[in-house]
Amino acid sequence: MELGHPIAAGNTAKVYIVQDKIVKVFREDLPAGTSFYEAEKQRYALSKGLPVPKIINVTKIDGRQAIMMEKISGLTLGELLLENRNLAQHYIEMSIDIQQSIHRISADSFEPMTEKLARQIGEAERLSQSQKTALLLKLTEMPVKKQLCHGDFHLFNLIMGDQITIIDWVDASAGDSRADVYRTYLLYTQFSSELAELYLQLYCIKTGLLKEEIMEWAPIIAGARLAEGVLSEDSDRLLEIVDKLSLRG
């Protein structure tokens, strides 16, 4: 299969358009089954009525795991926001409505978020053993829930077409929606603290959640993100968030 040039590249995969289909090709070093698990998550989300691209095939291309899915035409909400920053609140509110619709779904068959976070914290090389111990202890004190959590929810994973379609389900898990909200907040702070604060403020207004409830997840999510090896991420700022846990203790 001739892939051509990727139209997008993330931390785990590159995305191509082939014969009017989307082909997501994963990094060679990812565990076997990564493509299968993401496809299953996407199929489950679709079965629950969420606007998600249909999976066509799970395959291998040049020895690498790949998913072929329907092509969704349109711009992401992130791209639309960059075109008109005055509509920031409008797009953020739209995204929050969608995120809430995800969180209302039970995900009993998904990997528990707590197990995923514990594994990532254990793998984070920048964390000291004492930091890992403190984070894992904090994690045991957090509520265990089975809400569907996207795990990488932000405006650039929402495509505006005939409807808003949710893409990139590789990090989805079953857990506490407040952790998923903090994860989104953390991703936004990497690029714009103003956008991040607007998102958190609007989310709390719409849901009645307290900011303090969401921020309880801060050191755990930041610590786990250190294991992801995202080149654009500032690991020092994540460590500062982790260190606030010891300051509180």
N, C-alpha and C positions, 0 to 999 in steps of 0.2 A: 504493500500500500504506500503510495507516494503522499507524504504528509505536507510537503511544502514548508512555509514559514509559519511559526506559531502566531496566533492572534492574541494570546495571553500566556503568562507564565507566573506560577505561584511557587510556594515553598515545597510543594509535593509533586507538582505535575505541570506539563505544558499542554495548551489547548490549541487544536487545529480545526479548520473547516475542510472536510473531505466529502465531495459529492453532496453538498448541501446538508451534511450531518456534522455534529460536533464530535470530535474525537479527543478524549482526554488521555494523555499518555503519562504514566507515572515514572518517577525517578527509579533507576535500577536498584538502588539500595533499600527500597522500602520492603517491609515484610511481605511474604507471599500471602495472597488473599486480600490485600488492601483494596484492589479494584472491585473484587466481589463484595466485600463488606460495604463499600460506599454505594455500590449499585443497589444492594439490598435495602440500605437506609433510604435511598431515594425512592425506591419502589414502595416502601412502607409509607413514606410521607405522601406520595401520590395516592395511595390507597385510602388515606385518611382525608382526602379532599383538598390537600394543599396544592398550590400551583407550582409544579415541579416538572422539569423536562422528563419525557418518557425515555426509559432505557431501551435501546435497540439491541445491544449486544455487549457482552463482556469478553474480551479477547486478549491476544498478545500481539504486539507489533515490534519486530526486530528484538524479540526476547523480553520486551518490557510490557508490564501490565497496562491494559487500556480499556476504556469504556467508550462505546459509541452511543450517542443519544441524539434526540431530536434537536434541531437548531432552533433557538428562540431569537427572533429578530427584535432589535430595539436597543436603546441606550440604558445603561445602569442608572439608578438614582444618583449614584456618586458623580457620574458624568454630567447628568442634568444639573446637579447642584453646582458643579464647577462652572457651568455655563451661566447660571443665574444664582449667585449666592444669596440674593434677597429672598429666595424661596427655601432657605435652609429649614425653617420651622415646618413648612408644609411637607417637605420630603422626609424629615425626621419623624413627624407625626404619622405619616403613611407607613413608614418602616416599623414603628412601634405597634401599630395595629396588626401588622403581619406577624411580628415577633410574638405578640400575645396569642395569635391564632395557633402558632407553633406550640407554645407552652401549654395550651389547653389540651393537648393530645398526650395520652399516656404512652410510654415507650418501654413497656416491660421487657421486651426481647432485646433491647439495645444494651451495649456495654454500660455498666453503671459509671456515672461520672466520677464518683469517689475513687473507684479502682483506676480509672484512667489518670486522674490527677495524682494519685499516690505513685503510680508507675513513673510519671513524668518527673515528679519531684525527686524520686530516687535516681533518675538518670541525669539530672541537671548537674553538670560538672562544676559550675560556678558556685554552687551552694556548698557550704561546709556541712560536716556531719551534724553539728549542733543545730544549724538552721533547718536541715532536713527533719531532724527529730521534732523540733518545735512546730514545723509546718504540718507534719503528719499527725501530731497530737491535736493541733487545731482542727485538722480535717475530721478527726473522729468526733469532735464536739459539734460539727455542723449537721443540720437536718439532712436525712437521707430521703430523697424523693425520686419519683420516676417520671417526671415531666420530660417531654421531648425538648431537647436543647440543641440548637443548631451548631454551636461551638465556634462559629466563625461568621457571626451575623453582623453585617455592615452594609452600607449603601451600595458598595460596589459588587455585592453578591445578590442584588435585586435588579432584575431587568424589566424595564417598562416597555411593554408591547400592548397587545390587546388587553392584557392584565399584567399584574406584577408577578414575575416568576422568580422563585427562590432557587439559587444554584449553589454548588460547592458544599456537599453534605459529608465530606470525609471526616470531619471532626464531631459529628453528631453523637450524642449520648443520652442516657436517661439520668436526669438529676434535678437539681434545684434551679428553678428559673432565675433566681437572684444571682446565682453564679454565672449564668449565661449572660445576664444583663451587665454584670461587672466586666466580663470578658469583652463585650462590645464597647463599653466605656473605656477600657484599657486600650483597645485598638484605636479608638478615636483620639485618645490623648497623645498617641504617637505622632499625630499629624496636626491636631488643632485642639487645644484645651478648651477653647470657646465652644466648638462643636460638641465636644465630649460633655461639657457641663449642660449645654442645651438639651442634649439627648437624655441625660440622667434626670434633669429637672422635669422634662415633659413625661418621661416614663413614670416617675413617681406621682405626678399629677393625674395621669390617666389611670393608674392602677391602685393608687392609695398606699403603695409600698413606701416605707421610709428609706431615705438615703442611707441611714446607718445600717439597715438590714443588708443592703446590697454591698456596702463597703466592708462588711465583715469578711467577705470572700477575697478581699484585695490581696493579702499576702500569699494566699494559697494559689490563686490564679496567676499572679505574677511569678511566683516560684516555679510553677509548672511550665510557664511559657519559656523559661530559661532553657528548657530541654529541647525546644523546637529548632534552635539554631537559625532563626530568621535574621538574615544579613542586615536588613534595614532596621532591626530593633536595637535599642540601646540597652544592653544588659545591665549597665550600671544603674540606670533608673529603675529597672526591675528589682535589683538588689536593695535599693533604697526603700522600695515598698515593702519588701520582705523584712527589712530591718525594723520597720515600725512595729512589727509583731513583738519583737523582744523589748522594745521601748514601752509597749503597753503592759508587758508582763512584768 
